[in-house]
Amino acid sequence: MRESRAMEQDIQTVVAKPSDPAPTAYRLVVVAGPDTGAICNVTASVLVGSSQACALRLSDPTVSRRHVEAWPGETGLRVRDAGSRNGTWAGGVRVMDAELGEGMELRVGDTRVRIERHVAASPSRKLVTAFGDFLGAAPILQPIYEQLERAAATDATILLEGESGTGKEVLAEAIHEKSGRASGPLVVVDCGSIPENLVESELFGHEKGAFTGAERRRAGAFEQAHRGTLFLDEIGELPLAMQTRLLRALEARRVRRVGGSDWLPIDVRVVAATNRALENEVEEGRFRLDLFHRLAVVLIRVPSLRERPSDVPLLARAFAERLGASATLSDEVLARLSSHAWPGNVRELRNAVERLAVVGDTALRATRTSASSGADPALSGLPFRQARDVALERFTERYVADMLTRHGGNVSAASRAAGIARRYFQMLKKT
């Protein structure tokens, strides 16, 4: 997990020149509805809805808790419906994911919101390009970096929300390394991969003989992370019964091993991550509201790679440099990489760069004809069996990412729709 820090020091920060233009930003102005006159500046990703987590909070009862998400795009304001009940509309057309220009109006429920553009101030501020091993210089990341820096220095519980492959675990590692607990352990628990009957033992430990197979005492993740950080990945997969016990442990700051009678004090900082919108899970009764509030003391949404396409060349070069394969990234290859949607996010991009490193000059010899016909340059010239394996791997990545997106990051629902066992789907997700 730990990469060389030399490159990180080189690209950590750069100072924008005074002559650099100020970044384009937008604002949303409510022009009709109960909250007429309300304004929300959009310099990074924001949520619009009735939830307290929304930057533009609306009292309109026909607006969903998380109705629509908006962020500055390449040529306009990018808006994406967040699974609302009544939909998001622009110009009489229902919008799922689109880039809209200045002056256009959105209809959310019975509320109308106009898009306006303005120029953000402070052009001489530092442009941050990394947080630990997490790389990216896109404008959407700048306020997130500031929030992460402030939060890392405290013991506040942090909840990271974002699609699979966006780098949530990398951020959790960086938070730990930048905290006052850096000298302590970082313990990672993948809540989605543990059999339900073993979750309690995994988190809190067990005594010898507590259940069949418990041949010796075992310390749980909370004990192992004492005076350090506990990273609870895929927290949205935790069964409801275990959510209650986790909340009790977080509130009381003590745990009891399965089969034990003694309460053990714990000193742990918790960082949790999920690819689900947990507030939606709360509404559906699949996640406890009190646990959500306990985890989301600091709530940070990690943007997908398609929300920051300008970072693709930066990430690709970094991955290639770590592999010693920088020569494989010609301008032509970088252009092709930048044009891809990357449904598997940074993880998919990293895998693609690794394949290019293995293929070597073969990728660079791809002709314009193969590119225009849709052929994958990473497969060009490979033996059939090797090309088939690479193509199957890419299909699996895209299929799993697409199913997760269609089902709001819910692994159980995605696996049912795919017609495969949840555990097998989880295994495919991690490959």
C-alpha positions, 0 to 999 in steps of 0.5 A, a space after each residue: 500500500 505504501 508507495 515511494 514518497 519521492 514522487 509525492 513530494 514533487 507533486 504535492 502542491 504547486 502555486 498558481 501564477 498571479 496571471 492564471 485565470 480564476 477558476 470557473 464556478 457556478 451558483 444555483 438560485 431558487 427562482 420559484 418554490 417555498 425557498 425562493 431567493 436561496 442561493 448556493 455557490 457551486 465550486 465543487 460537488 454539492 447536493 440539492 435536497 431536503 436533507 441536512 447534508 445538502 448544500 442547497 437545502 429545500 423545504 419543498 415537500 415534493 423534493 427528495 432528501 438527496 434529489 440532485 447532485 451538481 458540480 462544475 463540468 468541463 463546459 457547464 454545470 454537470 447535474 446528475 439525479 441522485 435517485 429522486 422520487 419525482 425526477 430532475 427536469 430541464 427544458 421539459 426533459 427529464 435529466 439523469 446526467 447532463 451538462 447544462 449551461 448558464 441561464 438554464 433552469 432545473 425543476 426539482 419537485 415544485 421548485 425551480 432553480 436557475 444556473 448562473 455562472 460567476 468567477 471564483 476569487 483567490 486565484 493565487 491560492 495553492 493548488 493541491 494535487 495530492 492527499 497522501 497517496 491520493 492524487 488529483 488536481 481537479 477543482 472539485 477536489 480542492 475543497 475536499 482536500 481542505 476538509 480532509 486536512 482539517 478533519 485528519 488533525 482531529 479524532 472526529 469520526 469520518 464517513 467517506 461516500 463514493 463509488 467503488 474504485 474512487 480511492 476511499 481506502 487510500 484516503 483512509 490511510 492518508 487520514 491515519 498518517 496525517 493524524 496524531 495516531 500515525 504511530 498507532 495501528 491502522 486496522 482495516 475491516 471489510 464489512 461486506 466480505 465477512 460472513 454475517 455470523 462472524 461479524 461480531 467476532 471480527 469486530 469485538 473478538 471472542 473467548 476460547 470456546 465461545 462458539 464452534 471453531 473458537 479454539 483460542 481467544 482472539 482480539 477483535 478489530 477494535 482491540 487491535 486498533 487501540 490508540 490507532 485508527 479503525 477503517 470500516 470499509 463497506 459499512 453499508 453492508 453491515 447487518 442491522 443487528 450488528 449496526 446496533 452493537 457497533 453504535 453501542 461500542 462507538 458511544 460507550 468506547 468499550 467492547 466485550 468479546 463474544 462469550 466474554 463478561 468483561 468490558 474492555 475500554 478502547 481508544 480508537 478513531 473510526 473512519 468508515 466508507 461506503 459506496 451507498 448513499 447511506 441516507 437513502 439506506 436509512 429511508 429504506 430501513 436498511 441502516 440505522 439513523 442514529 448510527 449514520 449520524 454517529 459515523 457522519 460527524 465529518 461526511 466527505 463525498 469522494 468524486 468519481 473519475 468521470 467527475 474529474 476527467 482532467 486528472 486522468 493524465 496525471 493519474 496515468 503518468 503516476 501509475 506508469 512511473 511507479 511501474 517504470 513504464 512511462 514510455 508507454 504513455 504517448 500523447 495518443 494513448 493519453 488522449 484515448 485514456 482521457 476519452 474513456 468514461 472509466 466506470 470502474 474509476 481510478 482502480 480501472 484506470 490503474 489496471 488499464 495502465 498496468 496492462 499497457 505496461 505489460 503489452 509495451 510497444 504493442 499498444 503504441 503500434 495501434 493504428 488510427 484504423 483500429 482506434 476508429 473502429 473501436 478496437 482496444 489498443 491494449 489487445 492489438 497484436 496479442 495472442 488469442 488466449 492472452 487477448 481473451 483474458 484481458 478482454 474478459 477482465 475488462 468486461 468484468 470490471 465494467 459489468 460489475 461497476 455498471 451493476 453497482 451504479 444501477 443499484 446505488 452501490 447495493 451489492 446484494 441488489 446488484 448480485 441478485 440482478 446479475 443472477 450470481 451469488 453475493 459472495 462471488 459478486 463481491 469477489 469479482 468486485 475486488 479483482 
